[in-house]
Amino acid sequence: MAIPGRGPDARTRGNLPTLISAKGFPLLKFSPFNKPPLLAVQWNSRTVDYILARNQAGTLVVERINSLPREVEDGLQRPADLLAADLEGHSTGRARLLLGVPRCQVDVTYLDLPPAKDDELPELVNHQMAMAATDTGEDRILDFLPIDGPDDDIRRVCAVSIHPALAETMQQECKQLTSQLESLVFQPTATAQLFHRMTPQIEEPLLLVNLIDRDVDLMLCEQGTVHYTRGFVVSTDTQTEVAEQLAVEIRRTLAVALAESQVVSHIYLFGALSEHDLLVRHLTETLDLPVSLLDPFDTLPADHSPTIVDVGRFAPLLGMLQEAAFGQQSLDFAHPRETPQPASPWRKAIFYGTAAAILLSIVASWAYLEQQENAEQIADLKSRADKYQRQLRKVTSKRAIVDTVRQWQADDVTWLDELRDVSARFPRSSTASVRKMSLSSSGSGGVVDLKLQVSDPETITAMESGIRDRFHQVRSKRISA
């Protein structure tokens, strides 16, 4: 499909927003433009390839994909000029730019290191590579990929280096598109990660082949890890001759695999059968190994899968996009692995000071809340005590009245009844007469005090006996003749 305004030679996937998915490969769909886009770019002497995509809610949404020829009558066009013209009308100023570096532009070294943890590897690798750089006098940008695990007796790593001048040239070339380069990615590792995401069920060692024009990358992989990689350039575009040269280089790579005690039983090639039918048949017959084609876009729904030429060339770009959207780049010259910096004493002091401040604030808050709770309890108890005190005063006042009444009732004597009773028991007037009589009350009852004149003393004795009973007591104070 040709893009309007461009010639038929431009290999393109058009302007259709497409969504990628399957076993870690998200499906393509129309996307809202609410996040900075991802722009993955790679180029060689013939073409500039790119994919413009977005990560929307965990889904990789491809907005535009194209392959642009560089060759013109007077030489090669700059990649930045081609991209700027083809992406005109698309917002790339805030794009997260991912730039792929092919195998032919880097140096790859395999190192066997002593047992070490992952965070110790950067120092060991840099030391080994620095010794080699002393011999050559070159200063390189270095990143590496661990091949063995931290529990192995020997740590084997794949160290990849690029010349700083080349990296700077590539970054400057892309500044016309966006303000800053996010990642400078080693293409073979991105391609291997893409294959592993698409076929996670394959665990045995395999050989992965990818062709971009005349550039060929060979990757000896196992579960997404590149154990060995090499690149070369074929000298022709004829399928038969390409197959013959490729078979020779694959034999050399398989010999390395045998030396590493890895037996490769299958070869995988990114591409479409319509483009590589002759190549696949020739390699199968020559190498006596099964060769399978893998289309990185074959999982797209039919309504989102326009016709595209040379699908295999976009495999590294798709791998870079996948790692940028859902993880991190396996090998990135813009952010190489470094030895973790020791913790700053000031950082520790700030951490512990902050922790102490937080702890003190928690204790102070707890104490304040406890104090407030105690104050509320004291106020409640005081209120209840005041209430009870008022009730006590009321009860005490009423009790005083009751006691007074009770005392008054205890001293109350019905004097008329008592006088009548005494009169009834009094002797005859001929024998006794009252000279004086007084009445009074005491705490135990009433007192009648009589002064009598009697005819003889026996009258008094008889009178006392007549008056005395269980309710009355009689006592004579003095008797005179």
Salt bridges, closest charged atoms under 4 A:
ASP49 OD1 - ARG313 NE 2.99
GLU63 OE2 - ARG54 NE 2.41
ASP81 OD1 - ARG78 NH1 3.19
ASP86 OD1 - ARG6 NE 3.72
ASP86 OD2 - ARG64 NH2 3.30
ASP107 OD2 - ARG140 NH2 2.85
ASP112 OD1 - ARG156 NH1 2.89
ASP118 OD1 - ARG155 NH2 3.00
GLU138 OE1 - ARG140 NH1 3.64
ASP143 OD1 - ARG337 NH1 3.54
GLU173 OE2 - ARG78 NE 3.24
GLU182 OE1 - ARG96 NE 2.71
ASP213 OD2 - ARG313 NH2 3.03
GLU222 OE1 - HIS227 NE2 3.78
ASP237 OD2 - ARG46 NH2 3.16
ASP237 OD1 - ARG214 NE 2.99
GLU249 OE1 - ARG230 NH1 2.65
GLU249 OE2 - ARG252 NH1 3.17
GLU260 OE2 - ARG156 NH2 3.42
GLU275 OE1 - HIS276 NE2 3.95
ASP277 OD1 - ARG281 NE 3.52
ASP303 OD2 - HIS304 NE2 3.93
ASP310 OD2 - ARG313 NH1 2.70
ASP403 OD1 - ARG406 NH1 3.12
GLU418 OE1 - HIS472 NE2 2.73
ASP421 OD1 - ARG425 NE 3.32
ASP421 OD2 - HIS472 NE2 3.78
ASP449 OD2 - LYS477 NZ 3.84
ASP469 OD2 - ARG425 NH2 3.00
ASP469 OD1 - HIS472 ND1 2.88
